[in-house]
Amino acid sequence: MTPHLISREIRNSVPFGTIRVLILLLGILALLGIIYLVQSTQATVAGQHAQELRDRLDRLDREIDQLEYDIAVLKTPSRIAERARARGLHPPTLAQTVYLPVNNYPAAPPTIPATLYNSTIASNGDSFFGALWNGFLALLGIVPSSRTAEASP
C-alpha cells in the first residue's frame, strides 16, 4: 500500500459528523475554560479589593486611636494649665477672690406636717412599709396624692 492510499483510507474511515462533534466538544471545553479563567480572575480581583478595603479600615482605625490619644493628652489638667499660662492666664490671688453669702445654706430638711403624715398612713391601711415609703417620699419633697396608684399583695 502506498502512503497516498493509507491517508485516503484514514480520511474516509472517520466520518465528517464525528469530526464535527469532536470540534464542537473542543470548542465547548475551550469556552468553559475561558469562562472559568474569567470568573477566577474576577474573584481574585474582588478579593484583592476587599483586602485593600480591610487595610484601609485598619489604617483609619489606627488613625482614630491616635487622634483619641492626642485628645486625651491635650485634656490632661497639666496640659490645660500649661496652655492657660501660655495664654497669660494664672490662678487668682486672694485679693481677686470674692465670696458670696448664701442664705439658708445648707437648707434644712423639709418637715412633714403631722396631719399629712397621719393621713398617708391611714390611706395605706396603716401598713408599716407604706408609712415608711411615704415618709421617704416626704423627705424628698414628693407628696403622695390621691391619684397615686399603689399595688397590693
C-alpha positions as CSV (number, residue, x, y, z in Angstrom):
1,M,0.0,0.0,0.0
2,T,1.2,3.4,-0.9
3,P,1.1,6.3,1.6
4,H,-1.4,8.1,-0.5
5,L,-3.9,5.2,-0.3
6,I,-3.4,4.9,3.5
7,S,-4.2,8.6,4.1
8,R,-7.2,8.3,1.9
9,E,-8.4,5.3,3.9
10,I,-7.9,7.2,7.2
11,R,-9.7,10.2,5.9
12,N,-12.5,8.1,4.6
13,S,-12.7,5.9,7.8
14,V,-13.6,8.9,10.1
15,P,-17.0,10.3,9.1
16,F,-17.3,14.1,8.9
17,G,-20.1,14.2,11.5
18,T,-17.8,12.7,14.1
19,I,-15.1,15.3,13.4
20,R,-17.7,18.0,13.7
21,V,-18.8,16.7,17.1
22,L,-15.2,16.5,18.3
23,I,-14.5,20.1,17.2
24,L,-17.7,21.2,18.9
25,L,-16.7,19.4,22.1
26,L,-13.2,21.0,22.0
27,G,-14.9,24.4,21.4
28,I,-17.2,23.9,24.3
29,L,-14.3,22.8,26.5
30,A,-12.3,25.9,25.4
31,L,-15.3,28.1,26.2
32,L,-15.7,26.6,29.6
33,G,-12.0,27.1,30.3
34,I,-12.2,30.7,29.3
35,I,-15.3,31.2,31.5
36,Y,-13.6,29.6,34.4
37,L,-10.5,31.8,33.9
38,V,-12.6,35.0,33.7
39,Q,-14.5,34.0,36.9
40,S,-11.4,33.1,38.8
41,T,-9.8,36.4,37.7
42,Q,-12.8,38.4,38.8
43,A,-12.8,36.6,42.2
44,T,-9.1,37.3,42.6
45,V,-9.6,41.0,41.8
46,A,-12.6,41.2,44.2
47,G,-10.6,39.5,46.9
48,Q,-7.7,42.0,46.4
49,H,-10.2,44.9,46.5
50,A,-11.7,43.6,49.7
51,Q,-8.2,43.2,51.3
52,E,-7.4,46.8,50.3
53,L,-10.6,48.0,51.9
54,R,-9.7,46.0,55.1
55,D,-6.2,47.5,55.1
56,R,-7.7,51.0,54.7
57,L,-10.1,50.3,57.5
58,D,-7.3,49.2,59.8
59,R,-5.3,52.3,58.9
60,L,-8.3,54.5,59.7
61,D,-8.9,52.7,63.0
62,R,-5.2,53.3,63.9
63,E,-5.6,57.0,62.9
64,I,-8.7,57.3,65.1
65,D,-7.0,55.7,68.0
66,Q,-4.1,58.1,67.6
67,L,-6.4,61.1,67.4
68,E,-8.3,59.9,70.6
69,Y,-4.9,59.5,72.3
70,D,-3.9,63.0,71.3
71,I,-7.2,64.4,72.5
72,A,-6.8,62.6,75.9
73,V,-3.2,64.1,76.2
74,L,-4.5,67.6,75.5
75,K,-7.3,67.2,78.0
76,T,-5.0,66.4,81.0
77,P,-5.1,69.1,83.7
78,S,-1.3,69.7,83.5
79,R,-1.6,70.4,79.7
80,I,-4.6,72.6,80.2
81,A,-2.8,74.6,82.9
82,E,0.3,74.9,80.7
83,R,-1.8,76.2,77.7
84,A,-3.6,78.6,80.0
85,R,-0.3,80.0,81.3
86,A,0.9,80.3,77.7
87,R,-2.1,82.5,77.0
88,G,-1.4,84.7,80.0
89,L,-3.9,83.2,82.5
90,H,-2.9,82.4,86.1
91,P,-4.6,81.4,89.3
92,P,-6.5,84.2,91.1
93,T,-4.9,85.9,94.1
94,L,-6.7,86.3,97.4
95,A,-7.5,89.9,96.6
96,Q,-9.2,88.8,93.4
97,T,-11.3,86.1,95.2
98,V,-14.9,87.1,96.1
99,Y,-17.0,85.1,98.5
100,L,-20.8,85.4,98.2
101,P,-23.0,84.6,101.2
102,V,-25.9,82.2,100.5
103,N,-28.9,82.5,102.8
104,N,-30.2,79.3,104.3
105,Y,-27.3,77.1,103.2
106,P,-27.3,74.3,103.8
107,A,-31.1,74.1,103.7
108,A,-32.9,72.4,106.5
109,P,-34.7,69.1,105.5
110,P,-38.4,69.6,104.9
111,T,-40.6,68.7,107.7
112,I,-43.8,66.7,107.3
113,P,-46.9,68.1,108.8
114,A,-48.4,65.6,111.3
115,T,-51.8,65.8,109.6
116,L,-50.3,64.9,106.2
117,Y,-48.2,62.1,107.7
118,N,-51.2,60.6,109.6
119,S,-53.4,60.8,106.5
120,T,-50.9,59.0,104.4
121,I,-50.6,56.2,107.0
122,A,-54.4,55.9,107.1
123,S,-54.7,55.8,103.3
124,N,-52.2,52.9,103.1
125,G,-54.2,50.8,105.5
126,D,-51.8,51.5,108.5
127,S,-49.1,49.4,106.9
128,F,-45.6,49.9,108.3
129,F,-43.9,49.8,104.9
130,G,-46.4,52.2,103.4
131,A,-45.8,54.7,106.2
132,L,-42.0,54.3,105.8
133,W,-42.3,54.8,102.0
134,N,-44.4,57.9,102.3
135,G,-42.1,59.3,104.9
136,F,-39.2,58.8,102.5
137,L,-41.1,60.5,99.7
138,A,-41.9,63.4,102.1
139,L,-38.2,63.7,102.9
140,L,-37.5,64.1,99.2
141,G,-40.3,66.7,98.9
142,I,-42.7,64.4,97.0
143,V,-46.1,64.4,98.4
144,P,-48.3,61.4,97.6
145,S,-51.6,62.4,96.1
146,S,-54.9,60.8,96.0
147,R,-54.3,60.0,92.3
148,T,-51.3,57.7,93.2
149,A,-51.8,54.1,92.3
150,E,-50.5,51.5,94.7
151,A,-50.1,47.8,94.3
152,S,-51.3,45.5,96.9
153,P,-50.1,41.9,97.6
